[in-house]
């Protein structure tokens, strides 16, 4: 037997000599690994750092759902610090604040109440602010109770925490990330959720998709603050290699800020640039005599109208020249450097767009697979119990007799198993059953539940047995999240070079792109590109139709000249095509285009661009309205103002189409009640800008015009798509018909036209129509190509059922 050591005896010391270099090296490596893995870098699967993941998980555990009330931020910080994150409360609160800042994240995950700070000021203390989970955070933490991810112990082993969140959307790409580790850093840009989801779905359906193909869906970052990205080369580098740099320019326009005063109004700033920083740099430039022509600067930003920075320009100075100097000397134009470093399998890696999406898609496939296995096991367990109950209910009297005649519960369980051929789980469940469950109605319910469980089990087994079905389920869930959480793009992507950094003359900026003839093409989805077309060079029609490749309008002009964008409000907005994305005629694709409404600065979301006008042309332009009004106007007669009225519209009326229409052209209206009217353009005399037009088509009660255009030559077709007004969105794609335009006889102006489509039972209106050159291309709301009937039908036919919903129809490129 070993001798016990007396407390009074001295303890033998043990000292090991370790070289200082070895100890420092080992300690530094442990510290570096801890910072990289546990603090600074996000996981590529859910896009979260450990502290952010712990905050969202703990808030979900606390029940801080979007429909419930806010709680003090200090309480959240205390719960996270005490249970999951063994660091200071300031670090946790800083991470919580970032998750709630809408200028920091594209899709905020925390709904903050109180002062959560701004780009120029910090937040209030945690005892003054309140927080709860935002709706997108529920998609990040959904299904955690269904064994979709692994759980690991917390720092002291008392609680469990998820090693990664299920993340129902690609959060790392959507919200970006920034952090500084030891020997490395990350800086990832936010993106548009709709675009990222579309790219993820494309990768699910086409696993071998290239980065170039994915960039058709994700053309560039989408910053919460908006702004304008100047040049796309840096984006392409970042998506290929994980590293790149772009210049982001503020959205600014020249406005009259007084009776005789002109100013520069800034409404959007580059990402993470605050107005106070801009004002400070502006003052420094003025004081150092580097910038002249500035009279004053006022920050009129408020919660109702958003950012509004007004910079006054002195009389006698060119505002355009002053603005170019502002871009060079102040943060109104700033750079953003991509450094896409994230953790993959616990190791830091630099990832391009395809790799980021691949890691996320693989994660979601695993989540859906594990969730399906969990649900299958639970339904099989429940089915086992239900089958036992049904056996007991069939002979309930004998069951009761067996239980009553048993001395103990163990004996009753054993006898039930022997008499009714049950297992112990079923027998125990019957023993715990309440007598009120033994009614005839309960038996019907159990039989119904059994049938439902069998159907669900069969569906889950089929799902787990097919990789294609798993991928389709992931894609369906991604589409649903995008429908719920997606928002329009805020940042405009331009293919122009940024302002030179060392230019001293305004002419340096003017010479970035040489002037010359160009063609601007506008898609039916609102995207515009500038086609660099030399004299005599033909535009090549692409052999494969890509996204957005359906033309709504084209206009010829010069790179530095002015064109007009005709809007649904009856206005023409002048713009220069110089900063539109440029594409060669040999490989034209409108998926590279930028939204023209954002390019020209339309603020009303209901106002859209319906046509393009060559302002110097003498050929009249015809336009038609939903109220059946038609008007022709000569563009050269329009007022030489940035914006001008083209037609005086009646209340609730809007322009639906516009096209060049010489006297030999034919004008075409198609109405919602399936009537088509064609008449000569020569019957509509050109009018001035203030005129309200004349009667074009006679409308029946409740009907409106859905298409207007001008046609010349042969080879034209008419496409009509019918539908039911009471159908749920997306539930019924409708029926489409293509007819030869020559089958429709010409009628006089202001008449009702002829029938263009026969409605079937349940259909009551035309959803959209097209009349123009063959072929016609159909797109959905996201710009993807949809199929139209392959054969021609008679003009009053009913058409063929569509396999998917159509949002717009346009002519082919060429």
N, C-alpha and C positions, 0 to 999 in steps of 0.2 A: 504494500500500500504506500502510495507516494506521500511524502511529508508535506504538510501544509506550511506555507511561508508565513512567518510571524509578521504582523503589521509593522513591528519595530525594525525589522531587518531592512537594510538599504536595497533599492532596486538596482539591478545591474544595468548600467548604461550601455547603449548600442549606437555607435557613431559610424556612419559610412562616409568615406571621402568620395565626392563626386566632382569631376572637373567642372569649373564654372562654365566653360564653353558648352559642355554637354547639357548641363542643367538649364542654361539660358535657352539653348536651342529647343529642348523638349518642352519647356514651359511656353515658349513663344508659339510653337506649332500647336499646342493644345489651345492656347488663347485664340490663335488665328482660326482654327477649325470651329471653335465655339462661336466666334463672331460670324463666320461665313454661314454656318449651318443653322444656328439658333437665333440670329438677330438680324442680319443685314440683307440677306438675299431672299427673294421670294421663291416658292416652289412653282415649277413650271406647270403643274397640274391645276392648282386653284388660284395661282397668282398672288398668294398671301404670304407675308412673313409670319413667323410663329406668334408674335404678339397680336397681330391682326386676327389670325385664326382663332386664338384663344378668346379674344374679345367677342367675336361673333358667336362662337360656340357658347360662351358663358351667358351672353345676353339671350340666346335661344333657350338655354336651360332655365333662365329666370322668367321666361314667358313674356319677354318684352316685344311682343308682336306688333305689327303696324296698326292693328285695330284697337290696341290697348293704349293706356295713357303713358306719358313719359315718366321716367324716374330720374332722380338726381344722378348726374354723371359720376359724382364721388362714390355713390353706391356701386355702380358698375365697376369702377376702378378698384374699389376695395374687394369685391367678389373675385375679380380676375387676379389681383395680386395675392389674395389669401389662398386661392385654390389652385391656380394654374401657372402664374407668371412670377417667379421670384425675383423681381426687380423693383426699382423705385416707382412710386405712383406717377411721377412726372412723365416717365417714358411711356407708361400705359395710357395716360390721358392724352399725350401728344399723338399717339397712334389712333386713339378714339376720335380725336378732333379731325385728323386727316380723313378718316373714313366718312365724315359727315360734310366735308367741304365740297360744294358743287363746283367750285373753280379749280379744285385739285383733281377730283375724280370725274370721269365722264359719266359714270353711273354710281352715285353715292350709295353706300351700304348702311349708313346710320342716319336716322332722321333726328337731327339735332334741334333743340328748342332753346333759344337764348343766343348769346354772343359767342359764336364759334370762330370769330376772327375773319380777317380778310387778307389780301395779298400784302397789305401795308401795316396791318395791326394784328397782334396776337389775340387769342381767345380769352374769355373771362375764366376765372378759376373754376375748378370742377364743382365746387359747392354752389355755384350760381347757375350752371347750365344743366339741362336735362336731355335725355336721349332715349331712343328706342330703335329697334331694327327698322330699316327701310324695306319696302316691298322686294327689291332685288335681293336683299340678304336672305329672304326666305327661300329663294331659289338656290342660294349657295349652300344652305344648311338642310335642305329637304332630304327626307328619307334616311337621316342618320340613325334612326332606330331600327333600320332594316338590314344591318350588317353590310352596308355598302362600302365602308372603308375600315381600315384597321384602327383600333384604339390602343393607346400606349399610356403607361402610368404617368402621373404628374411628378413634380420634383421630389415629393416626399412619399410617393406611393399610395396616398390615401384616396385619390380620385383618378378617373380615367378621362383622357382627352383624345380627340381624333387626330391622327397623324396628318391628315389632309381632309379638306371638305369635299363633298360630292360635286359642287360647282356646276350648276345646270347650264352655264354659259361660259365662254372662254374669258374669264375675268382678267387674266394677265394682259391679254391684248386689249381688252375693252378699257381697263382703267390704268394700264401701265404700271410702272414701279420705279422707285429710285432708292438708292442706298449705297453706303460706302462701307466696304468690308476691309479686311487686311490684305493689301496687295491687289485688290480688285474692287470694282464698283459696278453698279448697274444703273441704267437710265433708259427706261422704256416708255414709248409714247402711248397715249390713249388712242383708241380707235372707235369707230361707230359700231354699235352692237349688231345692227342689221347686216352690215357688210361682213363682219367677222363671222357671224352665224352662217351667212350664205357661203363663205369660203370653207367653213368647217363641214357643211353639208356636201359641198362639191368634193371635198377630200374623202368624205365617207363613201360617196358614190364612185369616185375615181381615185383610188389609192395611189396611182402613179402620177397624179397631177403635178405639174411643174410649178415653180414659183411664179413664172410669167402668167400661167393660167390662173393661179390664185389671186394675182394682182388685178385681174379683171373684176374680182369681187371686192378686194381691199386695195383701192388705188393709193391710199396714203393715210396718215394719221388724221384723227378728228378730235381736236383739242376742245376741252370744255369752254374755253374762252373764245372759240371761233378763230378768227384771223384768216390769213391768206398764206398758203405755202408757195414760195417762189422757186420753181424748178423741181423736177421730179427725179433727177439723177441720184441725189442723196438717198431718196426713198428706195430706189431700186437697189442701191448698194446695201442698205440696211436690211432689206428683205432677203437678199441673197446671202450676205455674210454675217449679219447681225450687228454690223457697225456702219455708220454713215452719218451725214450731217445735212440739215436743210435750213434754209432761212425762212423765218415766219414773219410776215408783215402784218401790221395793224390794218384794220378796215377804216379808212378815212375818206371823207369826201368834202368837196368845196361847197360851202353853203353861204347864203346871205344871212348874216347874224344881226343885221341892223339895216336901216334905210340906205346907208352909204358905206356899209362895212361888210367885208368878206372875211370869212373865217374857215378854218379847217376843223371839222367835227369828227372826232374819233369815237367810234362805237364798239370796237373790238380791239383787244390788245393781244400780243403774242402770249403764249402759254407761260404762266407764272410771272408775268410782268404786271406790276401794279401801277395805277395812275400817279402815285406820289413819286415813284422812281422815274417815270417819264418827265414829270414836272421838274424834278431836281436836275436831271441831265440837261433839260431844255434851258433852265436858268444858267447853268454853268456854261453852256455853249454861247448864250447871249452875252454873258459877262466877259467871256474870253474873246469876244468879237468874231467867233467862228460862225455865228448865225445871225443874220440880219433880217429885218422885215417883220419881226414878231412884236405886236403891240401889247398883248396880255394873254393869259391863259387861265381858264376857269374850269374847275372840276364840278360838273353838274350831275354827277352820278347819284342815283337814288334807287330804292328798292322797286319802285313802280316802273321806271323807264330804263333801268339798267345803266350800263356805262355810257357816259357822255362827257367827253373831254373837249372843250371848245378853245381853240387856239386862234386868237385874233391876228389878222395880217394887216400890216400898215398899208395905207394908200400909196399906190405907185409900184408895189411889188407884185410880181406874178405869183399867185398862190400855188400853182403847180411846181414852180421852181423852189419855193419855200418848202413845200411838202417833200420834195426829193431830198433836200438838205436835211430835213427832219429824219427821214429814213436812215440817212448815213450817220447822223450825229447823236441820235437818241435811241432808246430801246423800242421805238415804234417799229423797228425791224431788228429781230434778234435771231440767234441761231439755236437750233435744238440738235444735240448730238445723240444719236442712237448708240446704245451699248447694251445689247440684249443679253445680259448675263442672268441666268436663273439656275436653280437646282434641279437636276435630273438624276433620279436614283441617289440622291444625297450628294452628288458631285456638281460643282459649278461648271456650266457650259455656256458658250456663246452660241445663240440660236438664231437662225433666220426665220422668215415667216412660215415656211413649210414645216420646219422642225417644231416650232412652237405649236402649230395646229396639230401636228402629228402626235405630240406628247399629250395634248388635251384630248384629242379624239380617242386615243388608246385608253386614257383614264376614264372617259365616259362609257366606253364599251365595257370596261371592267366593272364600273359602278352599276350599269344596267344589268349585266350578267349576274353579279352578286345579289342584287335586289330581286331579280327573277328567281334565283335559287332559294332565297329566303322566303319569298312569297309562296313558292311551290311547296316547300317543306311545311309551312304553316297551314296551307290549305289541305295538304295530305293528312296532317295531324287532326285538323278539324273534321275532315271527312271520316276519319277513323272513329272519332267520338260520335258523330252523327249516325253512322251505321250501327254502332252499339246501342244508341238510344232507340233507333227504329226496331231493333230486335227486342228490346225490353218492352216497348209500347205494344207490340203485337201480342204479347202474353203477359200483360201487366199484373194480372191477378196472381199468377205463379211467382212472378218476381217479388211481389209483396209478401207472399207466403214464405218464400225462401228467406227473405230478410227477417221476418218476424220470428221464424223458427230457429234462427241462429243466435248463439250465445254472445258472440262478440262480433265486432266489425270485420276483424280478420277472417273469422269463420264465414261471415256473409259474403265477403269478397271471393273467398276460395270456392264456395258453393255456387255462386253466380257464374264463375268461370267454367265450372264443371257442367252445370245444367244447361247453360245457354251458349256454350262454346265461345266465350269472351276472353279477352286477355285482361291483365290486371289494370291497365290504364282505363279500359272501357268499364270494367266493373267498379272501379273507384269513382269514376264520373257518375255512374248510375246511383251509387250510394249517396253522393252529395246532391243528387237531383231533388228539387222541390216538387211537392206533389201537384202543384198547380200547372206544372209543365206537362202532365200526363193527360191532357185533354185531347179530343179529336182534332181540334184546331191546331194544336201543337204538332200533331202527326203530319198534317198537311204542310205546315211550315217547314218541318224537318225534311220532308220529301222534296219540297221546292229548294231548300238550301242544299240538299245532296246533289240535285241536278245542276244547280249553279256551280257548286264546287267541282263537279266532274268536268263541266265545260271550261272553267278557269284552269283547272289542272292540265287539261288537254292543250289549251292555248299556251300555257307557260312551258310545257314540255316541247311543243312545236317551236316556240321562240328560242328556247335554249339549245335546240337541236340544229339551228340554222344561223350561221354567221351573218348571212344576208338580212335575215329578219331582225337580228340584234342591231345591225347598222341602220336599218330602216327605222327601228324604234328610237334610236338615238337621234336620228335626223328629225323625226316627228316631234320629239320633245324640244329640240333646239328651235324648230319653227314656232312652236307654241310660246316659248320664252321670248323669242324675238317679237311676236305679235303683242305680247303683254308689256314688254319693257322697252322695245325699240323706239328710237326717236330719229327725226331727220338729221342729216349731216349738218354740222355747223361750220367746219373749216372748208374753205374753198381751195382747190388744188389748181395751180396755174403752172404752165410750162415755160414761164419766162425766167430770165436770170435775175438774181437779186441786184439791188442797187450797189454799184461799186463802192468800196470802202474808202478809197483814197482819191476820189474824183473831186476836183475843185470847181468844175464848171458844170452847168446844167446840161450842156450838150453831150457830156460823157454818158449820161444816163439815156439820152435820146437815141444814141447810136447803138444801143444794145442789139436791136433787131432791124435789119434793113427793110425799107419800104418796098412794096411790090404787090402785084396782083394776088389775090387770095380768094378762096371760096369758104364761106362759113356754112356748116351743116348743123341742123338742129334735129335731134331725135324726138320721137313722140313722148319719151320719158323726160324731156327737158334738158338733155345734155348737149353741149355744143363743142365742136372742134373747128380748128382752122386748117384747111387743106392747102399745103404748099404746092401749087400747081403752076408749072412753067407753061409758056405759050405752046399750044398744040399738044400738050401732054394729056392723055386720057386717064380718067379715073377707072380703076379696075374694080369690078364687082367681086367681092370676096366669095370664094367657093363654099365657105362654111359660115353660116349666119351666127354671129356672136351676140352677146347681150347688148341691148340698146340699139341694134342696127336696123332701125326703122325710121325713115326720114319723114319729118313733119314739114320742114321748110329749108330752103337754101337761099343764099344771097351772095352775089359777087361784089367785091370791093377791093380795097388795098389794105395792107397790114396796118398802116398808121392812119387810114381814113376812118370815116364814121359810117356805121350802119344803124338801122333802126329796128328795135324789138317792139312789135305790136303786142299789147297785152289784152287780156280779157276785159279790162276796164275801159277799153277804147282809147288807150294812151299809146304813144310811141316814145320809147326811151332810147336816146342816142348812146352808142357805145363804140369803143375802138376794139377791134379783134386782136390787137397786138399781144395781149396776155392770155388769150385762149390757148389750150393745149394744141400743139401743132402735130399733124400726122401726114405722112407721105401719101400721095394718091395711089401708089402701088399696093398699099396695105392699110387702107382706111378702116378704122374701127371706132365707133362712137362710144365704146365702153371706156375709152381714155378721156372722154370729154368731161367738162365741168358743168354743173348746173347753171344754166344761163340766168335763172331768176336770182341766184345768189351773186353771180358776176355783175349784174346790173343793179343790184341792191333793192330788189322788191321786198318790202317789209310786210305787206299784207299777204298772209299765207293763202288766201283764197284767190289772189290775183296770179295769173299764169301767163306765160308767153305763148301766143297762138300763131305767130308768123314773123318773118323777117322782111325788112324793106330796104331796098337800095335807094338811099335818100337822094342821090343825084340823078336817078332814072326819070325819063319822061313817060315811060309806059305806065298807065294807071294801075293801081292796086285795088282789087275788089275785096270787100270784107262783108261777112254776114253775121247776124246775131241770133241768139236763141229765140228771140221774139219774131223772127222771120223778116227782119229788116236787112236790106242790101244797100251798099254804098260803094261808089268808085271815087278814088281821089288820086291826084298826081303827086308823087312823093316830093318832087322839087318845089311844090307849092306849100309844103309844111313850114311852120315857123322855125327859125334857126335857134331853138332853145333846147336845153338838155332833155326836157320832157314837154310834150305837147299833146293836146287833145286831137284825136283823129275823127271821132264821131260823137255826137251828143246822144247818150244813151238814156232810155227811159228807166224808171226804177225797176230793179230786179232783172233787167236785161243785161246781157253780156255778149261780147264778141266770141264766136266759136271757131272762126276760121278766116284766113286771108291768103290771097294769092295774086300774082301778076295777071292781069286780064286785059289784053288788047280787045279791040272791037270784034275780032274774029273768034274770040274765045267763047266758050259756053259756061255759064254759071250754074251750079248744082246745089240744091238744098235737099236734105233728107230729114224727115221729121220723126218724132218719137212714135207716132201712130202709123209708121211704115208707109209714108208717101214720099215719092221722089219727084222733084220738079227741076227740069232743065230748060234754060232759056238763053237767048243771045246776050252777051255782055253789052252789045251796042244799044240795047234798050235801056241801059242805065247810064245816064249822062254823068260825067265827073262833077263833083261838088267840092266846095271849100271845106276847111278843117272844122268849122263850127256847125256844119249842117248835120241833120239827124238821119239822112238817108231816105229811102223810099221803100214801099212795100215790095218784098221779094217773093214770099210764099204765103199763101192763105192757110192759116192754122185752124184746126178744129178746136173745140172747147177742151181745155186741159192738156193740149199737145204743145210741143216745143220743137225747135229745130235742133238736131243732134250733130249735123255735119253741114259744112259749107266749103265749096272749093271751086276752082276754075280749071276747065279741061280744054286741051287742044289736041288735034291729031287723032290717030287711030290707036288701037290696042289698049283701050281703057276698060276697066272692070268696076263693078259695084259690089261691095261686101257689106252685108247686114248681119247683125247679131241680135237675136230676140231673147227675151227673158220675162220673168214674172216679178212684179213689183213687191209681192209679199214673200218672196223666197229669202231664206237666210243668207247673209253674205258668205260666198264660197261654197254654198250647198248645191247650187244649180248653175253650172257654167253657161247654160243656154244653148241655142241652136244658131249655126252660122250658115250663110248662103253666099255663093259667088255667082254673079250674072254678068253677061256681056252688056256693056254700057249702051251698045247700039239697040238693044231691045226696048229701051225706054224712049218713048216718043217725046219730042219737044213740045212744050206748052208755052202759053204766054205768061209773062211776069204777073205776079199777084194772083195766080190761080193755085189750085190745090194739088196739081201734079197727078201722078198715077201710082197705083199700089206697087210697092217694092218688096213686100214680104207678107206671107200668109201666117198668121198666128195660129198655133195649135192650142188645145185646151189648157188653160192655166196661164198662158202667155198674154201679155197685154201691152207691151211696149218694146221699142228697139233700145237696147243698151248702148250701142254705138254703131257707126257706119263709116264707110270709106268709099270714095269714088276717085279713081286715078289710074296711073299706069299699072300694068301687070308686070311682075308679080307684086302682091301685097304681103307685108310681113306683120304678124301679130305678136304682141308682147304682153306679159303680165305686169303687175304693178312694180315688180323688182327689175324689169327689163329683160327677163328671160324669154326666149322664143317659144311661141305656142303654135300648134298646128291649126291650119285652116283646111276646109274641104279641098280635095284635089280636082274635082270636076265642076263644070259649070252647070247651073240650074236655070230654069225659066224664071223670069223676073218676078212672078208672084208665087214662087214656090215657098216651102216652109223650112228648107235647109236641113242640115245634119247636126246631130248632137255633138257638142264639143267635149273633149276629154279633160280640159282644164279651163279655168277662168281667163278671160282676155280683158286687158285694161286699155289697150290702144292699138291702132292699126296705122301703118304708114307705108310709104313706097320704099323700094329697094335702093341701095346705094348705087350710084352710077349716073 
